[in-house]
Amino acid sequence: MTSFCMFVLCCGFLFAVDAIEYTKKYDGVDVDRILQNGRVLGNYIKCMLDEGSCTAEGRELKKTLPDALATGCTKCNQKQKETAEKVINHLMTKRPGDWDRLVKKYDPKGEFKRRFDGQGKKF
């Protein structure tokens, strides 16, 4: 389900796939501001779903998300984990339709959801 960490997507969780730890370059992104701006958040969602263009940050997130999901966010620092949880919870409660579409794309077998749920919705 948390596939969308995505948004972490969106947001402050962007990094280099082969790194031991993801880059901190985007850790300072104001995720709350993105989550409160429906237009901006919608653009990130469209990017992640291949329905719209992507910013440089969106492209990086889209490239990195599969690795983050596959590894259980083991390359994430604490800030990135907190950001991912915030974004996921926002999408699940405020934009469930978008959340479902993201999960369908990034976690079609529900593997990440089971791991995330088993850890009490924490990374």
C-alpha positions in Angstrom: 0.0 0.0 0.0 2.7 2.4 0.9 4.0 2.1 -2.4 3.5 5.6 -3.0 5.8 6.4 -0.5 5.8 7.8 -3.6 5.6 10.7 -2.5 7.7 10.5 -0.5 7.5 10.9 -2.7 6.8 13.7 -3.7 8.8 15.2 -1.8 11.7 14.9 0.2 12.7 11.5 -0.5 14.7 11.7 -3.7 18.0 10.0 -4.2 20.4 8.0 -6.2 19.5 4.3 -6.6 23.0 2.7 -6.3 24.0 4.8 -3.3 24.5 3.3 0.2 22.2 6.0 1.4 19.9 8.2 -0.6 20.9 11.8 -1.3 19.9 14.4 1.3 19.6 16.9 -1.5 15.8 17.1 -1.2 15.5 16.7 2.6 14.7 20.4 3.0 11.7 20.4 0.7 8.6 21.7 2.4 6.4 18.6 2.1 3.6 20.2 4.1 3.3 23.0 1.6 3.2 20.4 -1.3 0.5 18.3 0.5 -1.6 21.4 1.1 -1.4 22.6 -2.5 -3.8 20.3 -4.5 -2.5 21.5 -7.9 1.2 20.8 -7.1 0.4 17.5 -5.4 -1.8 16.5 -8.3 1.1 17.2 -10.7 3.4 14.9 -8.7 0.8 12.2 -8.7 0.3 12.6 -12.5 4.1 12.3 -12.9 4.3 9.2 -10.8 1.4 7.6 -12.8 2.9 8.6 -16.2 -0.1 10.8 -16.9 1.8 14.1 -16.9 5.2 15.7 -17.2 7.6 15.5 -14.3 9.9 18.1 -12.6 13.5 17.1 -12.1 12.5 16.1 -8.5 9.6 14.0 -9.8 11.8 12.2 -12.3 14.3 11.4 -9.5 11.6 10.2 -7.2 10.0 8.0 -9.9 13.4 6.5 -10.7 14.2 5.8 -7.0 10.9 4.7 -5.6 11.0 1.1 -6.8 14.4 0.6 -5.0 13.1 2.3 -1.8 10.1 0.0 -1.8 12.1 -3.1 -2.6 14.6 -2.5 0.2 12.0 -1.3 2.8 13.6 2.2 2.8 16.8 0.8 4.3 18.8 3.5 2.4 16.6 6.3 3.8 17.7 8.5 6.6 15.3 9.3 9.5 14.0 12.5 7.9 13.2 10.7 4.7 11.4 7.9 6.6 9.3 10.5 8.5 8.5 12.3 5.2 7.5 9.1 3.5 5.1 8.3 6.4 3.6 11.7 6.3 3.0 11.6 2.6 1.6 8.1 2.7 -0.8 8.9 5.5 -1.9 12.1 3.8 -2.6 10.3 0.5 -4.4 7.4 2.3 -6.8 9.7 4.2 -7.1 12.8 1.9 -6.7 11.3 -1.6 -7.7 7.7 -1.4 -8.5 7.4 -5.1 -5.0 8.6 -6.1 -3.5 6.4 -3.4 -5.2 3.3 -4.8 -3.9 4.1 -8.3 -0.4 4.6 -7.0 -0.5 1.3 -5.0 -1.8 -0.5 -8.1 1.2 0.8 -10.1 4.0 0.5 -7.6 2.8 -2.4 -5.3 0.5 -4.6 -7.5 1.2 -7.7 -5.4 0.8 -5.9 -2.0 4.3 -6.9 -0.8 5.2 -3.5 0.4 1.9 -3.0 2.1 2.2 -6.2 4.1 5.7 -5.2 5.3 4.6 -1.6 6.1 1.4 -2.8 8.0 3.5 -5.4 9.8 5.7 -2.7 11.2 2.9 -0.6 12.6 2.8 1.8 9.6 6.4 2.8 10.2 9.6 2.3 8.2 
